[in-house]
Amino acid sequence: MSDRCYVAVDVLKKDAERLAHAIDNLEFLSNEAWEEALAEESAPSVEDAYACICEDNDAYLHLELEEVNYGAYDVFEEAGKAGLVFTAIQCHGDDYGPGAWASDGDGKPIFTPTDWEGYPYTRLDENGWTDDKE
């Protein structure tokens, strides 16, 4: 099949079904396609996806997903560009290391690789952002 890993996501409730559907299908629907799916009632609920809702409060859902294809990298990138608000961590797969996502809804999602303990490789130095790949 493909390289799979564990993913944990905190997502605003208003965006949860759309993001869970995208992760489950490895395809992020455009705004128009998502509206059509909702109108046709073919959009699944979060519970229909393979996500485990681990925390539910007034603002967001905390989802934990097992064996997500390629850490849903492309899905998170597209979801952030579409303005969804979320944070996510992905564990390592066979062909990639762990990482973290953040999207505040501005259409510019941020991904940073992390070490095995979850600390970001991207750090600040006296000149601003630096990438610790050396």
NORKA-V850862 format. One record per residue. N is the residue number from 0. BURIAL is b if it has 16 or more other ideal C-beta (glycine too) atoms within 10 Angstrom, else e. Layout:
N,BURIAL
N,BURIAL
This chain:
0,e
1,e
2,e
3,b
4,b
5,b
6,b
7,b
8,b
9,b
10,b
11,e
12,e
13,e
14,b
15,b
16,b
17,b
18,b
19,b
20,b
21,b
22,b
23,b
24,e
25,e
26,e
27,b
28,b
29,e
30,e
31,e
32,e
33,b
34,e
35,e
36,b
37,e
38,e
39,e
40,e
41,e
42,b
43,e
44,e
45,b
46,e
47,e
48,b
49,e
50,b
51,e
52,e
53,e
54,e
55,e
56,e
57,e
58,e
59,b
60,b
61,b
62,b
63,e
64,b
65,e
66,e
67,b
68,b
69,b
70,b
71,b
72,b
73,e
74,b
75,b
76,e
77,b
78,b
79,b
80,e
81,b
82,e
83,b
84,b
85,b
86,b
87,b
88,b
89,b
90,b
91,b
92,b
93,e
94,e
95,e
96,e
97,b
98,b
99,b
100,b
101,e
102,b
103,e
104,e
105,e
106,e
107,e
108,b
109,e
110,b
111,e
112,b
113,b
114,e
115,e
116,e
117,e
118,e
119,e
120,b
121,e
122,e
123,e
124,e
125,e
126,e
127,e
128,e
129,e
130,e
131,e
132,e
133,e
